[in-house]
Amino acid sequence: MGEDAQTYLQDHQIFASQFQLERFVTVKNGGTAYGQYKQVCREITKRDRALKQLDGDRRILVIELEELQAYGNAKGNTAARKAAVTLEMKQNALDDLDAAIADTQRELNVFAGLAAPLKAEVGDLTGERRSQLEAELWEVKLGQAAVLDVITTSRVRRGTMEAILSLPQASRDRILSKVIKDPDKLIPWLKSMTGEADAGNSENQ
């Protein structure tokens, strides 16, 4: 493999960039500080589970490599040559696995860095506090959906409206009063609801 190709391989990032993780996973799916924190915890759990699986896969692969090395040393001719090729393939797979582990750990570290300031803003998640934050989160998320509907179709879609009507009355009334009576104020209202939380600016926190 040429030196240029090796450089390109080294520059390749297997999974999502930090910008993508912050903006398109955390902020996009979050809505509020609590929503972002909830998403970050979900992503940390996924990466933790993946790392455990990858670690198990790696340990098994190392055992297989040791077996192939012993087999290749004990046999001769064709069997030894086949074992050597398989050994090389397994070693390449081990290198790929190590790269996946490293990048998964990087992603986990990004989300862990986002979690700390969000947790400070959210506070202790008692059952009562979580219920309150869930109601606020869905009011904001459905308000955002209504904004997008109005911008793209000039009306609130049926599915969005049905979901809004499932909210507690106070939340439902706040959204509908903006959508139906005063739509120009819907976007400023949403900004006021979500403005405090921005995981993408965690480097400044």
N, C-alpha and C positions, 0 to 999 in steps of 0.2 A: 504494500500500500504506500502511495506517495506521501511526501511530507504535507502537501496541501490538504489531501484528503484526511490525514490524521488530525490536522488543525480543525477542520470542519467538524469532525466527529467529537473533538474535545469541546467545541463551542455549542454543540447540540444540547438543549435542555429537554429532558425527557417529558416532564409534566408542565403544568401551567406556570407562568411567570408570577412574580410577586404582585405585579400590577393586576393581572387577571384574578388572582386569589383575593386581593383586597376589593377590587371594584366589581367584578362580575360574579363573584361567589358571595362575598360578604355584604357589600353595600347594596348590590342589586336585589339580593334575596332577603335583606334585613328589614328595611322599612324604618325601624326604630332602633335605639341602642339595644333594647332587649332582643329585638328580632335579629340584629347582627350578632349579638352574643349567643343566642340560640343556634344560629347557623354555624358560628365558629366552633361551638362545642360539638355540634354534629360532625363537622369536618375533622376535628381533632380525634374524635372517636373512630371515624373511618380510617384515618392514617395510623392510629395506634393498632387497630385490628389488622390493617394491611402489613404493618411492620412485623407483627407477630407471625403472620402467615409467611412473609418473605424470609424471616429468620429460620423458620422450620424448613422451608424449601432449601435454603442455603445449607443447613446442616446435613440434610439428606444428600444434597449434591456433593458435598465434600466427602461423605462416606462412599458414594458411588465412584468418585475420582480415586480414592484410596484403593477401592476394590479393583478398578481398572488398571491401576499402576501395578498392583500385586499380580494380577492376571497376566499382564503383558510381560512381566519379568519371568513368570513361571512357564509360559508357553513359547513356542517358537514359530517362525515362518509366518504363514497366513494369519493365524490367530493373533499373533503378536502385532502384525501390521494393522489388522482391524481394530485391535484394542488401542493402538496408538492414535488412530484416526478418531475413534470414539472419545478417547481421552482429551484430544484437542477440542473436539466439539463441546464436551462437557466443561472444559476450562473457559471456552468462550461464553457458554451459558452462565458460568459463575461470574464472569466479568460483567455481563449484562445484569445479572441479579444484584451484584454489588452496586451498580450504578442506579438501579431502581430503588434499592434501599436508601442510598444517599439522597436521592431526589425526594423520596417520600418523607424522609426525615427533615429535609429542607422545608417542604410544605408544612409539615407539622409545626416546625419552629416558627414559620410565618404566622400561622393561626394562633399559636400560643402567645406570640407577641401582640396580636390584635386582641386577645382575650382579656389581658390584664386591665387596660383602661376601660374596656366595655364593662367588665365585672365591677369596677369601681363605680361606674355610673349607675349600673343596674342595682347593685347592693345585694343583700341576702334574699334568696328566693324562697320565701315561705310559701305555703299553699295559697294564702290570700294575696300575697304580692304577685305571684305568678299569674293568678287569675286576672288581676288588674292589668298587668302588662300584656297578657294575651289579648284582652279586649281592646287595649290601645293599639296593639300591633295590627289587629285585623281591621280596625277602623281606618288606620293609615293605609294598609295595603289595598283595601277596597276603594278608598278614596283615590289612591294612585290609579287603580284600574279604571275608575270612572273618568278621571282626567284623560287618560290615554284613549278611552272610548270616544270622548267628546272631541278630542283633537283629531283623531283619525277617521271618525265616522259621523261626527256632529251630533251624536246621541249616545246615551248609555245603553250598552248591549243588554239583552234580556238576561243572560247568565249573570252578568255583573249586578244587575238590579235585583235579581232573585237572591244573590248572596248578601247584598246590602240589606235587604228586607229581613234577613235572618239575624242581623245584629241586634243587640239590645236597643231599646227605643231611643235612648239619648244619642248613641253613636249613629244610628240610622238617621235621626233627625238632623244631626250636624252635617252629614254628607249630603242628604237630599236638599237641605236648605241652600247649600252652595251650588249643587248641580242644577237644581230646578229654578230657584229664585234668584241666585246671584252667581252664575258660573264664573264670572271674571275674578271672583275672590277665591275660587277653589284652589288654584295653584299656590297663591300666597299662604292660604291656610295650611296646605300640606307642607310647605316649606317651614312654617312655624312649628309643625308637629315633628318634623324629622331633622331640623337644623342642628340640634345639639349633637347628634351621633354621626360620625364620619370615620369609619375604620380606616379609610384610605389615607387619612392624615395622621395615622398613629405615630409616624416618625416625629411629629411635632408635639406629641403629648407627653 
